[in-house]
Amino acid sequence: MTVHHLEATRETTADVFDPRHPPVLTVDPGDTIVVDSLDASGHLARQTTPGEVRPKLFADPRGHALTGPIAVRGARRGDMLALRLVDLRVGEWGWTVAGAAETPITRRLGLGAGAPSWLLWELDAERGVATESRGFSRSIAPFLGVMGVAPSAPGEHSTIPPRPESGGNIDCRELVAGSTLFLPVSVPGALLYLGDGHAAQGDGEVGGTAIECPMRTEAVVDIARDRPLRTIHAETPTGRITFGFSADLDEAMGDALDAMVEWMCVLLDVPKPTALALASTVVDLRVTQVANRTWGVHAVLPDGVLTGAV
């Protein structure tokens, strides 16, 4: 199969999803893509002090700086796009900011829309360490915040809220190298966008940003037509994951759980009540993110936790 390299330039970067975008690259199923992406804000030069204003690709960005779209030949509405993440390599620096805008969280914490707090990180991909300018450090665990395909509805679509029908700003820290994400295809060719590199993040992304950074992603793209679910789901090095996205937390939780129970029915060959009873003993529900105007919840079925058909 062919290996394709795609750099992040003005011609290959978008800040909205749009089914009318012409593909910047077209690949065959099973091909490997090596994709560079800028940080979420599209910085063209690194910050030298926390929060420093530096040139950006988009003077007035409407959303994340995403590389794409990438078309996959033969992908059609009703298919699932399989994105197998082979390697995720962070750039040399990253940033985090909290309190930059008034949100329910900042109001709850009594912060309002005060002066934002910025963190500036040095990233060492070889050592796997992120070091903040004040001296704090932590291990890195790279993943892409945004992996999505074009929605079917015409026009431009914000990159900020994740969508059940097309993915996008999922912000799930479990989707590390070795994972395969399955996305429903809504338009011919799928039109895949990648970006919003995160060197590390906690579940919830509670401050609104992670360690935002440039990323080089190596992945294999394929078409899957025999999946047990028609909704967004993933297989990771540690387990199976289903997702729910909604402005209502209960609805997001219910969608993630419903999909996981449906998957367990197939895996274990049991009726839905039995799958739910088993899920109550082994499935973890996690708040994926609270930062994107839409709640994200993911359900996790860890590998090996239940003996039998799993």
N, C-alpha and C positions, 0 to 999 in steps of 0.2 A: 504494500500500500504506500501511497505518497505521503511525504511530510511537507506541510505548508508552513511558512513563516509569515507572520503578520505583525508589522510594527504599528505603534500608536502614532498616527499623524493626523493632521487636520482632515485629510481625505478619508481616513479610516475610523474616525471617532465620532460618536453621536452623543447627544445629551438628552434624547427622548427615544422612546420606542415608536416605530411607525411602519406599518405593513407596506407602505409605498417606498421605503428606503431601498435603493438598489443595492444588491450585495457587494461588499468590498472584496469578497473572496467566495468562490464556489468550490466545494469539495465533494468527493464521493463517499458513500457510507464506508466506514472502516478506516478512513484516512486519519492521520495524526495532524493536529494543528499546534503550533507553538505561537502563542499570542502574547504580545506585550500590551500592558494597559497602564495608563497613568493613574495616579491616586484619584480618589473620588472627585476632588475639586479640579482636576486637570492641571496641576502645577507643571510649569515648564522649567522651573528652577527650584531647588530645595530651599526651605527656610533655614536661616542661620541662627535665628532667635525664635523662641516660641511665639507663634501667631504673626510672624512677620508677613507683610503683604508682598507677594512675589508674582511674577507674570503667570497667567493661566492661558490655556488653549482657547477657552471661551471667555470673552470679556464679560458677558452677563449670563453665566450658566443657568440653565433651567433645571438641571438634574445632574446625575453622576456622569463623569466622562467614561464612556463605554466604547470598547473596540468592537466594530462590527457594523452591519450584520453580516454573518457568515451563512451562506446558503448550502444546504445539503441536497444533492441531486436525488430526486425520487421521493423526498419526504412530502407527504400529503396530509391534509386534514384528517384527523382520526388516528394517525400514527403517534408513537412516542419517540422522542429524540433521546437517545442514550448518550450521555456525556461522561466518559470515563476519565477521571482526573489522574494523570500519571505523575506529574510533578508540579509543585507550586513554589516559586522562588521569589522572595521579597526583594525589593530594591534596597538602597543604602540608607533610607531615612523614612520616617513616618511621623504622623502628628495625631493628636487627640484634642478635642475641645468639648467643653461642657458649659452650659449656661449661656450659649450664644443666642438662644431664642426662648421665648416664654412658652412653656409646654405644661401639660398637667403635672408632670413630674417635678419641674422646677417650682411650680406653684405649691405643690405638696410639700416640698422641702424648704419652702420659704425663700427661694432664690429669685423668683420673678424673672425679669429679663435684665439682670444686672450685668456687670462686667464679666465676660466669659473668661474661663480659665483654660489656658493652652498648655499642652505637653508637647515636647519635641524629642523624638526618639532617634537614636543611632541603631541601625539594624545590622547585625552580623549574621548573614545567612549561613556561613560556614560553621560558626559556633552555635548557632541557633539561639541567640540572645538579643533582646532589645534592651537598650540602656537609655533612660530618660535624662534630660539635661540636669536635673537636680540630683542625679545619682541613683534613682530607683532603677531596678532591672527586673526582667522576667524572661522566661523562655518564650520563644515564638512558636506559634501553631498556625501556619498560614492557611488561609482559605479565601475564596472570592465571595464578597457580599452579594454581588449581582451576577446571576446566571439566569438568562431568560430568553424566550423567543417572542417574536412579534405577536401581539394580540390581533384577532381577526377584525375588530371594529376599525373603521377607517379613521385616519387622522393621527395626530401626535398624542402620545400617552406618556405621562410623567414616569420617571424611573424610580420615584420615591416609594409608593406603596407596592408591596408584593401582590400578585394576582393569582387566584386559584387556577385560572385557565392558562397562564403563561409563565408563571414564576417571576423572575426579576430580582428585586431587592429582598431576598430570602433571609440573608444575614444569619445563617445557621453555621455555628462554629464546628459542627460535626462533619462538615463536608470537606474533609482534608484530602490530600493525595491518597489514592487508593480507593476513593469513593466513586460510585456511578450515580449520577442524578438523572432521573427520567422526567422529561417535560412533555406535556401534550402539545402536539403540533396543530396549529390553527390556520396556517397559511402555507401555500406551496413553497418548499425549500426550507421551511421552519424559520429562517432568519434569526440566527443566534447572536446574542450580544453578551460580552463578558467584561467584567471590570469590578471596581470598588474593592481593590485588594486590601485584605486585613492581615496584619502580621500576628495579631492576637485579639481576642475578644472574650468577654464573659457572656454567659447566657443572659439575654435581655438587652444587651447593649444599652445599659441604663442611662448613660450620660448623653446618648445620641450619636456617638461615634466610637469606633474601635481604635486600634493603631492603624490609621489609614496610610496606605503606602502604594507605590508602584508595584506591579507584579508581572512575572513571566509565567504563563500557564502552558503546560504541555498536556494535551488531552486527545483522546480518540473519540471521534463522533460517529455515531451509527444510528440506524433506524431499528426500532423494536416494535414488533406487531403482535407479540405473544405475552405481554405483561399481565400480571394478575389484577392490576388496577389501571384505571383511566385517569387518575389524578396524580399530582406531583408526588413522587416518592423517591427513595434513595436506598442504595446498599452501600454501607461503609465498612471499613476494616473491623469495626466492632459490633455492627448490628444493622438492623433494618429500621428505616425512618419513614414516617408519613407526616403530612403537614396540614395545617389549617390556617387560613388568613381571613380576618374579619375585623370590622370596627367593634364588634361585640366579642368579648373574651370567651364567653360561654359558647358562642357559635364557632369560634376558631378552635377551641378545645374539642368540641363535638365533632367537627369535620376531621381533625387529626385522628381522634379515637375511632370514629366510624371507619375510616380508611384502614387503620391498623387491624381492627377486628375483622374487616372483610378479607384482608391479606391473611390473617391467621386462619380463617375459615378454609381458604385454599390450601395453605401450608399443612394444616393438621387434619383436613377432611372432617371437620366437625361443624355442627349448626351454630348459628350466630350466638345464641345464649351461652353455649359452652365456650365459644371463643372469647366472649366477654368475661366469663368467669375466670378463664385462664389468664386473660389480659390483666385482670385485677391483681394477679399474683406476680406478674413478670414485666409488665410494660411501664415505662417511665414517661410521664408527661412533663415537658419542659417548656417554659416560656422562651421562645426563640428570640424575640425582640419586641420592645415596646416603643421604638424610636421612629417608626415610619408611618404614622397616622393610621396604621392598620396593625392590630395585634397579630403576632405570629406565635403559633404553638406547634411543637413537634412531639410526636409519640415515638418512643424508642423501644424496640424489641432487641435486647442484647443477644449476640450470638452465644449459644451454649447454655443459656439460662434455663431452657426447657428441653428436656430430652424427648426424643421422638422424631417427628418428621422435620423439625426445624433444623 
